Amino acid sequence: MGIQDIIEGKKQWRAHVARVKALPRDYQIVYKEIQRYFFKVGPVGLADGTLLSGIVDFFEEGVADGKGVLELIGNDVAAFCDDLVKDSRTYADIYQESISGKPGTAAK
């Protein structure tokens, strides 16, 4: 990863954060909870940036349709997050595999 990649990554992240800040307050609160959950659970594909930006896209559509954030995701933020990454590998899976000593044996 070169310096240009780092600079471009920072620009993209700042643009992403600006999009989140443009959302209504209730959407921002839920987004931050989703982000916190994903940073804790750690889906492996989180670093490519499509998951979080996809959520912002989804939220922006909800705002445009005049829907509340809980109408979109339901009352359980963790369940919403789990549904998004149910078929994805997480860092928890990798950790379980490392302590079991058997690659590919982590339960889904």
Secondary structure, DSSP 8 states (H G I E B T S, - for coil): --HHHHHHHHHHHHHHHHHHHTS-HHHHHHHHHHHHHHHHH-BGGGGGSHHHHHHHHHHHHHHHTT--HHHHH-S-HHHHHHHHTTTS-BHHHHHHHHHHT-TT----
